[in-house]
């Protein structure tokens, strides 16, 4: 798999969204953007996994800067949404590429909402990444500081390199495709159920998204297509299975969610719900993370 074009497109999107400028902060100098040759070598190290997952529909390269604070990624999304709204260059998600462009209504005052309870927790030890189970303890996950230097998740310090499915909305119940033995994850399962499904062989190499993954994907599509993504009214709200907040002081375990609301609020919503909840509009996108620990 030659990633030359995709790498250049991914980097250009990060630059256009202002992400690379934010990474020039002195505190982030230890997390340089991986070079194209490094990423190509990583793909070769994971050749068998890449070939399988490409056949299963994971054909898009994504570079996620885990090193950048979540609130800065969210702010980048807020700024870009405001700019596109002022230029009247923002369109509905439209998972079907054959449908005509439809302008999207945007709350220009503030096009992004994050649950107040989440804000102080972002990038703190309270958020657990890549759990094996949603539990108070013995969850098998780790905090963000550890993830930044774990080659299973960040092949290069602070950077996740992965493959995702091109945006086509989230498959609705009974509508997911079967590709090379893998059934696409359909909406209307609980986060606990999705996490269990990901442990089965057809989903080898996949993890749930984190808020960082979601925001980078959302920003990239804004830059490249001037479109929002994960529209709730299309049944495409995203469970972000790769990050959750264990219950504190008798509160439930919470999994993060992200979606665009084109009906109420007209903005991007970043929130969280209980791990046992299921909604008709919520599904679980995944990413194939390419690690230095090869699967070959």
Residue, then its C-alpha position, 0 to 999 in steps of 0.5 A: x500500500x503506497x500511502x504517498x497521496x494519503x499522507x500528503x492529504x492528511x498532513x495538508x488537512x492538519x495544516x489547514x485546520x491549524x493543528x500543525x501550528x498548535x504543535x509548534x508549542x515548545x512543550x510539544x517539541x518532543x512529538x514531531x510529525x512523523x515523516x512520510x518515509x516513517x509512515x510508509x515503513x510502518x505500513x510495510x511492518x504491518x503489511x498483513x494486517x493492512x492488506x486484510x483491513x484494506x479488503x475489509x474497507x479500512x482504506x483511509x489513512x489518519x494521523x491523530x496527534x494524541x500529544x495535542x490537548x483535546x480542548x485545543x482540538x475542539x477549539x480548532x473545530x469551533x474556529x473552522x466551523x465559524x469560518x465556513x459558516x461565515x463563508x456559507x461554505x458548509x454542507x450537510x453530511x450526506x453519506x450518499x455521495x450522489x445526493x446534491x449539496x445541501x447547505x447546513x444551518x450553523x449556530x454561528x455564535x458557538x458551533x460547538x458544545x462540550x458537556x461541562x463535566x467533561x472539560x476539566x477531565x480532558x487530558x487528565x488521569x480521570x479518562x481511561x484510554x483503550x479499556x478491555x472492559x468498562x469497570x471502575x478498576x481492572x479495566x485494562x486501560x491506561x491514562x493518556x500520558x502512558x498512551x503517548x509512549x505506547x507503541x501499540x497505540x502511538x507508533x511514534x511518540x504522541x502520534x497514532x497512525x491508523x486506517x479508518x473507513x471513508x465516511x458513509x454514515x454509520x450502518x443502520x441495523x440490518x444494513x451493515x456489509x460483510x467484507x472479508x469475514x468482517x460484519x460492519x458494526x451497526x448502530x443500536x448496540x451498547x458500548x459494552x456490547x461493541x467492546x466485546x464484539x471487537x475482541x472477536x477475530x474479524x476485528x483484529x487490530x481495531x480499537x474504538x475511537x477516542x475524542x482525538x480521533x473523532x475531532x481529527x476525522x471531523x476536521x479533516x472532512x471539514x477541510x477536504x469537503x466542507x461537510x459536517x460528519x456524524x449527523x444525528x438525524x442520519x442515525x450516525x452519532x458516534x460512540x467513542x469506545x476508546x475513551x471513558x470516564x470511570x464512575x466517581x462518587x456513585x456516578x456511572x461509567x461514561x463513554x464519550x460521544x460525538x455528533x453533529x446536530x442539524x435539528x437542535x442546536x445546529x452545532x457539534x456536540x461532545x458528550x458522554x453516556x452510560x456504558x449500558x445505554x443504546x440508542x438507534x442513532x448511536x454506532x461505533x466507528x473503529x480505527x486500525x492502529x498500526x503499531x511498531x509491534x508488527x502483526x506479521 
